[in-house]
Amino acid sequence: MSFRLNIIVVAILALLAMPDSAPAESAAGAEARLKELNIILPADSAPAANFVNAVQTGKLLFLSGNTPGGQWPLKGKVGKDLTVEQGYQSARQTGLIMLSKVRTALGSLDRVKRIVKVLGMVNSAEGFSDQPKVVNGFSDLMVEVFGEAIGKHARSAVGMAGLPGNAAIEVEMIVEVE
């Protein structure tokens, strides 16, 4: 009996001594997290051309490419007209717009089970190679809002010769939903 008790005590102590592998995340859902962070999403808008903002098939939601919006003041090529930090802020703004579109498509961000895949396209000056730092503006926002377990995603960050409206960035996203 004392041998079993010793094993149980050792197991409990081992569990207590284990470091947390992930940072603490809010027990509340993404909608509550937005309020905690004082983030107000922009109003959703209709597409400007012959496509839809999002298509759900099964448990996957595919979002069309989005830019920071026509009224966003930071435009041009990152590495020439804009700094990496300005590109980062443009990517974050794009993320806010996309969260609004996800909310419209699903009714609530709390239905997001996982951000699966992101494609970040950066309007890049010749020789510019810091696209991942720019797209981090989008990725960091997803982790802020959803936490690492849901918000951290597979991603591509690529340079482009140009983007619609001379936007600094365009992002596409695939989301798993509940």
Disulfide bonds with the S-S distance in Angstrom:
none
